[in-house]
């Protein structure tokens, strides 16, 4: 049986040393959940939030096979967990993601200069209740707010900035998830508005807002383009890591 762990401290040592804010948010009970097969003395655990699942401890096929519904990005703690995922879901898409170092010391003046370069005709705004609804209505911007589950929770815990053109959201940077000390940053730009410096400007604005509130804006990159943007903003690349993308129709043995 797979159980939701109510006392998340019981799984803390399993994830020890894993520099991942999505895991921290689950352990802190800010958002997301921890799942185990032994609720008293867990030897294996899965932290799940948004569409990300992180597997730690002793590889456990039962935990992997009982995946959350829908599209899931499975992240193994080590090669043994990777082998377990491959055995359970042999058709899973194996991909590479790019970790970005934590503890960045940002150059605020440089970030402000990016915001100041926003072209005429574009408007920078914080995500409020009205813009929350607009974000949910567009597949490009849904992930800016969807992990929080409700407008009230996002407005309380979430942080987000968008760029508008003639009332339409054309770019945005927001908290994909939240943990006590900060946010995990999510960014996207409409295809017809890319290469205009919008992603740089809106990310810089969100980073500055986060720093002003004493929150750390963590960054994790899906591709090298994201790594380059992060580095432009002051972050440093850390390392590559492997994930497995699994859908409900992926199938398993």
Secondary structure by P-SEA (a helix, b strand, c coil): ccccccccccccccccccccaaaaaaaacccccccccccccccbbbbbcccbbbbcccccaaaaaaccccccbbbbccaaaaaaaaaaccccccbbbbbbbcccccaaaaaaaaaaaccccbbbbcccaaaaaaaaacccccccccccccaaaaaacccbbbbbcccccccccccccccccccbbbbbbcccccccaaaaaaaaaaaaaaaaacccbbbbbccaaaaaaaaaacccccccbbbbbbccccccc
